[in-house]
Amino acid sequence: MGTPANRPESAAPGPHAGLFAPLQVGGLRLPNRLAVAPMTRVSATAHGHATAQMADYYAAFAAGGFGLVITEGIYTDQAHAQGYLYQPGLADDAQREAWRPVVERVQAQGGRIVAQLMHAGALSQGNPYRSTNRAPSAVMPAGQQMTFYRGAGPYPMPEPMTRDDIAQAVEGFAQAARRAQAAGFDGVEIHGANGYLLDQFLTAHTNLRDDDYGGSLDNRLRLTVEVIQAVRQSTTGRFAVGVRVSQGKVNDFTHKWQGGANEAARIFGTLGRQPIDYLHTTEFEAWRPAFGDDGPSLAALARGHVAVPVLANGSLHDPAQAAGMLARQEADFVSLGRGALTHADWPDRLRAGARHEAFDRGLLAPIADLANAARRRAAHQAACREA
């Protein structure tokens, strides 16, 4: 198939042509509209260093035709940010240097790579730096820890963050972004979705604060705004900055914003006024109405309130659904999770008219790491040879 660097930046013929058109995202030119979604793989070293196996994993997506690769969530400080054991970090210079060969491998294949910066907050289930979790308020998280990320039992009750804790979290994002740029990344994505710290501040029932970080929607968005501004100020040049938002959470899949479309408009309006280069929305099925049985999708609502490109995520491994989001002008580009895990060369397969196989959940069980996925693929290949 050749590397993305050798592929034309023109759209391929057929109903999926829009997926192969180039796109400008801030100072970053993408060769197509297909991104790899951030997916937790818990495959770093115990000290949060990216590995050679991770470099192979990420480089394969660029070699397979994805224009943009977004990393798994990377923890930002050595206090309360880490969410999972064997999660990679950008919290010190050694972790920064461990990412450098990963970035170089992706870029050598003609791809672009963005580091997703994450603070787990109350949903931390594996942090060797601290024995307690910190969150907006002392609210027990819903649900159970995720066993495929080495968790067990209920989440612990978090301690409410002090003003110093909040300032430390903001500085952690800023420092991690600076390290990401030094490591050669093309940009960063601020993780404000899926129930992690920034989303905990946004969500009314997990944020019971009575200071200027709680109460009104503007106050609950304050931390996200401060993080965006700190990240932008800590980086230079045309380094891309994106933000990911969602309604659902890893521990509460069905959560919806209480104020419906009006609240969405206020959230997206606030984010759209910030110095960001793209907005990444994620839902279980990206094309479904965000509220009720009809109406616009979450991505479409976002696109109506921000001037930057909108990246849509959620069950878009069906090429018709992915292309449809663009054709209906609900999004500017799309990110794939399960589709990318199934086929690292998903874009090249689509160009060639090859069949896309169904996602194998065994790739993420019993542990959602790269070693388990390698064993699962080897077993599948052996079974195919014997058949």
VODRENLO-880331 format. One record per residue (C-alpha): residue in one letter; x, y, z. Coordinates in steps of 0.1 Angstrom, whole numbers, padded with zeros to 4 digits, always signed. Example, Ala and Ser with C-alpha at 12.3 -4.5 7.8 and 13.67 -1.06 7.14 Angstrom:
A+0123-0045+0078 S+0137-0011+0071 
This chain:
M+0000+0000+0000 G+0029+0024+0007 T+0031+0049+0035 P+0008+0079+0040 A+0036+0102+0029 N+0034+0085-0006 R-0003+0086-0010 P-0020+0114-0029 E-0038+0140-0008 S-0068+0138-0031 A-0101+0121-0023 A-0105+0086-0034 P-0135+0079-0057 G-0168+0065-0045 P-0192+0072-0016 H-0164+0075+0009 A-0144+0101-0009 G-0148+0127+0017 L-0129+0107+0042 F-0097+0111+0021 A-0098+0149+0016 P-0071+0168+0034 L-0079+0190+0064 Q-0062+0220+0080 V-0064+0219+0118 G-0048+0250+0132 G-0012+0248+0120 L-0014+0211+0113 R-0023+0198+0078 L-0038+0164+0078 P-0037+0142+0047 N-0072+0128+0053 R-0101+0130+0077 L-0094+0097+0095 A-0079+0097+0130 V-0072+0070+0156 A-0092+0076+0187 P-0074+0076+0221 M-0076+0041+0236 T-0062+0031+0270 R-0037+0003+0265 V-0019+0001+0300 S+0013-0011+0283 A+0039+0013+0295 T+0065+0004+0321 A+0057+0007+0357 H+0074+0041+0357 G+0052+0054+0329 H+0077+0051+0301 A+0065+0044+0266 T+0080+0012+0251 A+0092-0002+0218 Q+0061-0023+0216 M+0040+0010+0219 A+0061+0025+0191 D+0052-0005+0169 Y+0016-0002+0178 Y+0012+0036+0170 A+0034+0035+0139 A+0012+0008+0124 F-0017+0032+0123 A+0002+0057+0103 A+0016+0030+0080 G-0020+0019+0075 G-0032+0053+0063 F-0046+0071+0093 G-0038+0108+0089 L-0038+0115+0126 V-0030+0093+0156 I-0042+0104+0191 T-0025+0086+0219 E-0041+0070+0249 G-0046+0092+0279 I-0012+0103+0293 Y-0011+0113+0329 T+0002+0148+0336 D+0017+0149+0370 Q+0032+0127+0398 A+0005+0137+0423 H-0031+0126+0416 A-0033+0125+0378 Q-0025+0088+0371 G-0055+0067+0365 Y-0042+0032+0357 L-0012+0010+0365 Y+0012+0009+0335 Q-0004+0040+0320 P+0022+0062+0302 G+0030+0097+0315 L+0045+0130+0305 A+0052+0140+0341 D+0090+0141+0340 D+0118+0144+0315 A+0125+0106+0314 Q+0089+0100+0303 R+0093+0127+0277 E+0123+0110+0262 A+0106+0076+0262 W+0079+0091+0239 R+0104+0105+0214 P+0110+0073+0194 V+0072+0067+0193 V+0066+0101+0178 E+0095+0096+0153 R+0081+0063+0142 V+0047+0077+0135 Q+0060+0107+0117 A+0084+0086+0096 Q+0053+0069+0082 G+0038+0102+0072 G+0014+0104+0101 R+0007+0131+0126 I+0005+0124+0163 V-0012+0142+0192 A-0007+0134+0229 Q-0039+0132+0249 L-0033+0147+0283 M-0054+0132+0311 H-0060+0137+0349 A-0082+0108+0363 G-0094+0126+0394 A-0119+0104+0413 L-0117+0076+0387 S-0081+0067+0395 Q-0077+0030+0401 G-0040+0027+0400 N-0016+0054+0411 P+0018+0045+0427 Y+0024+0082+0436 R-0005+0087+0460 S-0027+0065+0482 T-0058+0087+0479 N-0078+0102+0450 R-0087+0139+0446 A-0118+0153+0429 P-0140+0184+0429 S-0160+0170+0458 A-0162+0140+0482 V-0187+0121+0460 M-0184+0083+0456 P-0181+0075+0419 A-0208+0054+0404 G-0200+0019+0392 Q-0170-0004+0396 Q-0134-0002+0387 M-0125-0017+0353 T-0110-0051+0356 F-0095-0050+0321 Y-0074-0021+0333 R-0063-0041+0364 G-0089-0026+0387 A-0112-0043+0413 G-0142-0033+0434 P-0158+0001+0439 Y-0139+0033+0434 P-0126+0048+0466 M-0142+0079+0481 P-0121+0109+0468 E-0109+0138+0489 P-0121+0173+0477 M-0094+0193+0460 T-0080+0224+0476 R-0072+0255+0456 D-0035+0244+0457 D-0046+0210+0443 I-0064+0227+0415 A-0034+0250+0407 Q-0012+0219+0407 A-0034+0201+0383 V-0035+0231+0359 E+0003+0233+0360 G+0006+0196+0354 F-0013+0199+0321 A+0008+0229+0311 Q+0041+0211+0319 A+0030+0179+0302 A+0021+0199+0271 R+0055+0216+0271 R+0071+0182+0273 A+0049+0168+0245 Q+0061+0196+0222 A+0097+0190+0232 A+0093+0153+0224 G+0082+0162+0189 F+0044+0156+0191 D+0024+0176+0166 G-0001+0187+0193 V-0020+0178+0224 E-0056+0169+0232 I-0069+0179+0266 H-0091+0151+0280 G-0122+0168+0292 A-0145+0138+0286 N-0155+0104+0299 G-0159+0112+0336 Y-0122+0121+0343 L-0112+0152+0363 L-0123+0180+0340 D-0156+0163+0333 Q-0160+0157+0371 F-0159+0195+0375 L-0183+0200+0346 T-0209+0175+0360 A-0233+0189+0386 H-0237+0157+0406 T-0199+0152+0410 N-0192+0189+0416 L-0208+0201+0448 R-0184+0230+0454 D-0196+0264+0466 D-0166+0283+0454 D-0159+0297+0419 Y-0153+0262+0406 G-0188+0250+0414 G-0224+0259+0411 S-0231+0276+0378 L-0222+0261+0345 D-0197+0288+0339 N-0180+0280+0372 R-0180+0243+0364 L-0163+0250+0331 R-0137+0272+0348 L-0111+0245+0353 T-0113+0233+0317 V-0109+0269+0305 E-0079+0275+0328 V-0063+0243+0315 I-0068+0252+0279 Q-0053+0287+0284 A-0023+0273+0304 V-0016+0247+0278 R-0017+0272+0250 Q+0006+0296+0269 S+0030+0268+0277 T+0035+0258+0240 T+0049+0278+0211 G+0044+0282+0173 R+0017+0263+0155 F+0015+0234+0180 A-0021+0221+0178 V-0043+0221+0209 G-0076+0201+0210 V-0102+0193+0236 R-0123+0162+0240 V-0158+0163+0255 S-0186+0138+0261 Q-0218+0132+0279 G-0212+0096+0289 K-0185+0085+0313 V-0165+0053+0316 N-0184+0046+0349 D-0218+0060+0337 F-0223+0053+0300 T-0259+0067+0298 H-0253+0101+0314 K-0268+0131+0295 W-0263+0168+0301 Q-0292+0179+0322 G-0299+0211+0303 G-0301+0193+0269 A-0293+0212+0237 N-0293+0246+0256 E-0266+0234+0279 A-0247+0219+0250 A-0248+0253+0233 R-0234+0270+0263 I-0206+0244+0268 F-0196+0245+0231 G-0199+0283+0230 T-0175+0286+0259 L-0151+0261+0244 G-0153+0278+0210 R-0141+0310+0225 Q-0109+0294+0238 P-0076+0292+0219 I-0082+0256+0206 D-0076+0241+0171 Y-0102+0214+0172 L-0130+0199+0194 H-0134+0162+0198 T-0169+0149+0207 T-0175+0113+0216 E-0208+0094+0220 F-0216+0057+0218 E-0230+0062+0183 A-0219+0095+0170 W-0247+0100+0145 R-0275+0095+0170 P-0295+0125+0184 A-0277+0139+0214 F-0310+0143+0233 G-0342+0123+0229 D-0353+0105+0198 D-0347+0132+0173 G-0326+0163+0168 P-0289+0169+0160 S-0261+0147+0171 L-0236+0160+0197 A-0210+0166+0170 A-0235+0186+0149 L-0244+0207+0180 A-0207+0214+0185 R-0202+0222+0149 G-0229+0248+0151 H-0212+0267+0180 V-0174+0265+0172 A-0154+0279+0144 V-0127+0251+0146 P-0129+0216+0130 V-0151+0191+0149 L-0138+0155+0153 A-0166+0130+0158 N-0161+0097+0176 G-0184+0068+0183 S-0190+0035+0164 L-0178+0050+0132 H-0160+0019+0120 D-0188+0014+0095 P-0175+0035+0065 A-0210+0046+0055 Q-0216+0061+0090 A-0182+0077+0090 A-0186+0093+0056 G-0222+0102+0064 M-0211+0124+0093 L-0190+0144+0069 A-0215+0145+0041 R-0242+0158+0064 Q-0217+0184+0077 E-0221+0172+0112 A-0183+0168+0116 D-0151+0177+0098 F-0132+0145+0106 V-0138+0113+0124 S-0119+0091+0149 L-0120+0053+0151 G-0114+0031+0181 R-0127-0004+0176 G-0122-0001+0138 A-0086+0009+0143 L-0079-0019+0168 T-0094-0044+0143 H-0074-0031+0113 A-0045-0008+0118 D-0047-0003+0080 W-0084+0005+0081 P-0080+0035+0057 D-0059+0015+0032 R-0084-0013+0033 L-0112+0011+0025 R-0092+0026-0004 A-0086-0009-0018 G-0122-0021-0013 A-0111-0048+0012 R-0135-0062+0037 H-0135-0048+0073 E-0139-0076+0099 A-0160-0073+0130 F-0143-0062+0162 D-0130-0090+0184 R-0137-0081+0221 G-0110-0106+0231 L-0084-0080+0220 L-0093-0062+0253 A-0098-0091+0277 P-0088-0102+0302 I-0064-0072+0302 A-0066-0045+0275 D-0029-0043+0269 L-0008-0048+0238 A+0006-0082+0250 N-0029-0096+0253 A-0039-0083+0219 A-0007-0098+0204 R-0016-0132+0219 R-0051-0130+0206 R-0041-0122+0171 A-0015-0149+0171 A-0041-0175+0182 H-0065-0162+0155 Q-0038-0165+0128 A-0029-0200+0139 A-0066-0211+0138 C-0070-0197+0103 R-0039-0217+0091 E-0053-0249+0106 A-0088-0243+0091 
